[in-house]
Amino acid sequence: MPDARAPDLTGLPEAYHAWRTSELGQLTDRLEEELIAKLIGPLQGKRILDVGCGDGVLAVRLAEAGAFATGLDADPRMLTAARKRAEATGTAITFVDGDIHSLPFADGSFDTVMAITVLCFVRDAERAVQEMARVLRPGGRLVLGELGRYSLWAVKRRVAGWLGSKTSRHAMFRSASELRQLAKLAHLEVGQVRGAIYYPPCTLCPQWLAPHDQRLSTLTTFGAAFIALAADKPDRILQRKP
């Protein structure tokens, strides 16, 4: 039986294309991806799982940087778009149809697991993060990127929800402290928590305010439209006392 709270994804691949070809979308995506890359660290040779990979943009870029990338999504339309993207770019990526609440992988399968603007649409974020922690190897890293609660972008999305947008209506906006709590409940060691996209959601503002984004990211997550967290899975073997 379908989840009544699930967002309406009708036409979403087309919406992704429209966003990514806009000036605002390109700049915003670039800043988010730069932050994600910093939190992930070196990519060469790493086994990386992109949970909720969507149309495969991040998975392709991970593979192009030398990672062994796997993308997982529950929407067949997204997986079709992702496979076409990987084929067009000549990248070898495994795409899997799967549920974030029950990942179809063995314990410790990946060096890095990432989920970018995914938890905002799942019914049980705590269980989802625990599943992502399970498939991480000891010493591996989880990177989460979510829609910030205290930003003008969140206000715009809430208004869109009130006006009838099913996707925006069901989105959950989170604070940095909430992301930390999710990681701690999964027994992960929280490292950096950073923000990005401090400018308003309009075309004219980024060209003036985007240059200050990186400096603001080191000061606070308040006002950030995007909040990203890096948390490591403890290496219990190294933690044992002699």
C-alpha positions in Angstrom: 0.0 0.0 0.0 1.5 3.4 -0.9 2.6 5.7 1.9 0.1 8.5 2.0 2.8 10.9 3.1 5.1 10.2 0.1 5.7 13.2 -2.1 4.3 13.4 -5.6 7.3 12.9 -7.9 5.4 13.4 -11.2 7.7 15.1 -13.7 10.6 15.4 -11.3 13.4 14.4 -13.8 12.2 17.3 -16.0 12.1 19.6 -13.0 15.7 18.6 -12.2 16.8 19.5 -15.7 15.1 22.9 -15.6 16.8 23.6 -12.2 20.2 22.5 -13.3 20.1 24.6 -16.5 19.2 27.8 -14.7 21.8 30.2 -13.5 20.5 30.0 -9.9 20.5 26.2 -10.0 24.0 25.9 -11.4 25.5 28.1 -8.8 23.6 26.6 -5.9 24.4 23.0 -7.0 28.1 23.9 -7.3 28.3 25.3 -3.8 26.5 22.3 -2.4 28.7 19.8 -4.3 31.9 21.6 -3.1 30.8 21.2 0.5 29.9 17.5 0.0 33.3 16.9 -1.7 35.2 18.5 1.3 33.3 16.3 3.8 33.8 13.1 1.8 37.5 13.6 1.2 39.7 11.7 -1.3 37.6 9.6 -3.7 40.1 7.5 -5.6 39.4 3.8 -5.1 36.6 4.2 -2.5 33.4 2.2 -2.5 30.7 4.8 -2.3 27.0 4.4 -2.0 24.8 7.3 -3.0 21.4 6.7 -1.3 18.5 8.4 -3.1 20.8 9.0 -6.1 18.0 10.6 -8.2 19.0 11.2 -11.8 22.6 10.2 -11.0 24.5 13.5 -11.2 26.5 13.0 -8.0 27.1 9.3 -8.6 28.5 10.1 -12.1 30.8 12.8 -10.6 32.0 10.4 -7.9 32.8 7.8 -10.5 34.6 10.3 -12.7 36.8 11.2 -9.7 37.9 7.6 -9.3 35.3 6.1 -6.9 33.5 2.8 -7.3 30.1 4.3 -7.1 26.7 2.6 -6.4 23.5 4.5 -6.7 20.3 3.5 -5.0 16.8 4.9 -5.5 13.2 3.7 -5.1 11.8 5.6 -8.1 12.2 3.7 -11.4 12.0 6.9 -13.4 15.0 8.3 -11.6 17.0 5.1 -12.1 16.2 5.2 -15.8 17.5 8.8 -16.0 20.6 7.9 -13.9 21.5 4.9 -16.1 21.1 7.0 -19.2 23.4 9.7 -17.7 26.0 7.1 -16.8 25.9 5.6 -20.2 26.2 9.0 -21.9 29.3 9.9 -19.8 30.9 6.4 -20.2 31.0 5.8 -16.4 30.7 2.4 -14.8 28.1 2.7 -12.0 25.9 0.2 -10.4 22.3 1.4 -9.9 20.0 -0.5 -7.6 16.3 -0.3 -6.9 15.9 -0.3 -3.2 14.4 0.9 0.0 16.3 3.3 2.3 14.8 1.7 5.3 16.2 -1.8 4.3 19.2 -1.4 2.2 20.0 -4.5 0.0 23.6 -4.7 1.0 25.7 -6.6 3.5 27.1 -5.1 6.6 30.3 -3.1 6.0 29.9 -3.0 2.2 31.0 0.6 1.6 33.8 3.0 2.6 31.5 6.0 2.3 27.7 6.3 2.3 26.0 9.6 1.3 22.4 10.8 1.2 21.8 14.3 -0.1 18.4 15.9 0.4 16.8 12.5 0.9 15.9 12.2 4.6 13.6 15.1 4.2 11.3 12.8 2.2 11.5 9.5 4.1 9.0 8.3 6.8 11.6 7.1 9.3 14.8 9.0 9.2 16.2 7.4 12.3 15.9 3.9 10.8 17.3 5.1 7.5 20.4 6.5 9.1 20.9 3.3 11.1 20.7 1.3 7.9 23.3 3.5 6.2 25.5 3.1 9.3 25.1 -0.7 9.0 26.4 -0.9 5.5 29.4 1.3 6.3 32.7 -0.5 7.1 34.3 0.3 10.5 36.2 3.5 10.0 33.9 4.5 7.1 32.2 7.9 6.7 28.5 8.9 6.4 27.8 12.2 4.7 24.3 13.7 5.0 23.1 16.8 3.3 19.7 18.2 4.1 17.4 21.2 3.7 18.1 23.7 6.5 15.2 24.5 8.7 16.1 28.2 9.4 16.5 29.7 6.0 14.5 31.8 3.5 14.5 28.7 1.1 12.7 26.7 3.8 10.1 29.5 4.1 9.6 29.5 0.3 9.1 25.8 0.3 6.6 25.9 3.1 4.6 28.5 1.3 4.7 26.4 -1.9 3.4 23.5 0.2 0.5 25.6 1.6 -0.3 26.6 -2.0 -0.6 23.0 -3.2 2.9 21.6 -4.0 2.8 18.0 -2.7 6.6 17.7 -2.8 7.1 20.8 -0.7 4.2 19.9 1.6 5.8 16.7 2.7 9.4 17.9 3.0 11.0 17.8 6.5 13.4 20.6 7.2 16.1 19.9 9.8 18.5 21.8 11.9 22.2 21.0 12.5 21.4 19.6 16.0 18.8 17.3 14.6 21.2 15.8 12.1 23.8 15.3 14.8 21.2 13.5 16.9 20.3 11.2 14.0 24.0 10.3 13.6 24.5 9.7 17.3 21.5 7.4 17.5 23.2 5.3 14.8 26.4 5.2 17.0 28.4 7.3 14.7 31.0 9.9 15.7 30.0 13.3 14.4 32.8 15.3 12.8 32.1 18.5 10.8 28.6 20.1 10.4 28.7 22.9 7.8 26.2 25.0 6.0 25.9 26.4 2.5 23.6 28.6 0.4 23.1 31.6 2.7 21.6 33.8 0.0 17.9 34.1 -0.7 16.2 32.0 -3.5 16.2 34.6 -6.2 18.2 35.0 -9.3 19.9 38.4 -8.6 21.2 37.8 -5.0 23.7 35.0 -5.6 26.1 37.0 -7.7 26.5 39.4 -4.8 26.3 37.1 -1.8 27.7 33.7 -3.0 31.3 34.9 -2.6 30.6 35.2 1.2 29.1 31.7 1.4 32.3 29.8 2.3 33.1 32.3 5.1 29.6 32.0 6.6 29.9 28.3 6.4 32.7 28.3 9.0 30.7 30.5 11.4 27.2 29.2 11.6 24.6 26.9 10.0 21.8 29.4 10.9 20.3 30.8 7.7 21.9 28.1 5.5 19.5 26.5 3.0 21.7 23.4 2.9 23.3 21.7 6.0 25.8 18.9 5.6 27.2 16.5 8.2 30.1 14.1 8.2 30.1 11.3 10.8 32.5 8.3 11.1 31.7 4.7 12.1 34.0 3.8 15.0 36.7 1.3 14.2 36.1 -1.1 17.2 39.2 -3.1 16.5 41.4 -0.1 17.0 39.5 0.9 20.1 40.2 -2.3 22.0 42.6 -1.9 24.9 45.7 -4.2 24.8 
